[in-house]
Structures are given as C-alpha cells and as structure tokens.
Amino acid sequence: MITVTVRDNDFRVVSLEMTGHANYAEHGSDIVCAAVSALVLTTVNSIERLASYQPIVEVDEQNGGYLYFETLTNLTSEQEYITHILLQNLLYGLEDIQEQYASYLSISFA
C-alpha cells in the first residue's frame, strides 16, 4: 500500500511523505503506482517551473518507495499562492485515486 502523510499549517500543505508501493499489479503494470507517481512528480516539477524555486525533495526508490516533499518558508506571496494551488490540486488527485483504490492508497493528515 502507498501511504501519504500530509502535514499542513493553516490549511496549506507544508510537507508530504509518501512511502510504499501499491502492489495493485506487477512492477511495470501497476496503474495505481503509476498514477500516484505521475501526480506527485508533475506537481514537484510544476512548482519548480511555475513558482520558480526548488522545494526540498528526498527520494529513495530502493527501500520500499519513498518520497519526502517540503515547501520553503521564505516564499514570496506569489510563490506561496502558486505552490498552494498546485499542492491542493495534487491532494484532489490523490483523493480521487484513493476513492477508487482504497486498498492501495491511504492518505492521512498530521
């Protein structure tokens, strides 16, 4: 199962930690893993391009699948707004996946 833990502050995502594998299908055919990965990577890349900063990102694919993402604290109001919109969109996408594949994706808030 993929577990996503979201930490927010005043209803704005500050960080998220994603661990595990969906195990919906064999490696290379797992649509749940592919969908979650595509959403998260697209969001991180979009933040870099549209908000013009490099968030804190740690990835370890070898040990059970792991990604940690954290926004920076000294953002301009425009960077903060863009980041908020993109991360909210990510959460909506993940929640949609969780609705259909609850046995393979769990989202919690800390």
N, C-alpha and C positions, 0 to 999 in steps of 0.2 A: 504494500500500500504506500502511496505517496502521502506524506504528511506535510502540510503547510501551516506554519505558525506565523501569524501576523501580529506585529506589535504596532499599536497606534497611539497617537497623542492628540487629543482634541479632535478625534475623527479623521486624522490624517495618518496614513501609513508611514511609519518611521523605518521599519525594517521587516523583512520576512525571511524565514528559514524554511527550506524545502529539503526533505530527506526521503529516501527510499525509492522504490520502483513500483509501478502499478501492478506488474505481473498479470496484466489482462491477457496478454498473448506472448508468444516467444519474442526474444530480442529481435528487433528489426521489423516486427509486425504489430507492435503494441501501440494501438491508436490512442490510448489514454496517455501513455508516457509521451508520445509524440505531440499530442495536443497541449499538454501542460508545458512541456519544454518549449514549444513554439511560442506560446503566450508569454512565458517568462523571459525568454531571450529577446523576443521582439520588444517587450517593454523596456528592458535594460538598454538595448540598442537605441530605442526611440528617446529615452531620457538623455543618453549621451548626445544624440544628434539634435534634438529639439530644445532641450533645456541647456545644452552646451556645458555639461560638466560630467565628470567621471564619478559615479557613485561607488561606494565600497562594495565590491563583489568578490566572494570566495567560492570556488567551485572545486569539487572533488568527485569525479565520476567513478573512481576506482572502488571506493569504500561505501557501497550501498547507495550511491547517488546523493549528492549534497550540493546545495546552493544557498549561500547567505547573501542578502542584499540589504544595504543600509543607505539612506539618503544622507547628505551632508547637512550640517547645521547652519552654515553661513551663506545660505542661498539668497539671491535677490527675490523679490516678491514674484517676478515673472517666472523665474526658475522653479520656485515653490509651487506656483499655480500649475505650470505645465506638468511637473512631477506628480502633483496630486491627481490631476485628471488622468494621466497615464496609469498610475497605480490603482485608481478606482476602477478604470476600465479592466485592468488585469484581474482585480477581485471579482468583478461581474463575470468575466470569462471563466474563471476558476469555479465560481459558484454554479454556473450553468453546467460545467462538466461534472461537478460533484452531484448535482441533481440526478443526472442520468447514470453515473458510475460511482455511487456512494460506497461501494465495496472496495474501490480502488483509489479514492482520493478523499482525504479528510482535511478540512480547514478549521483552524481554531484561532482565537484571538487572545493575546496575552496582555 
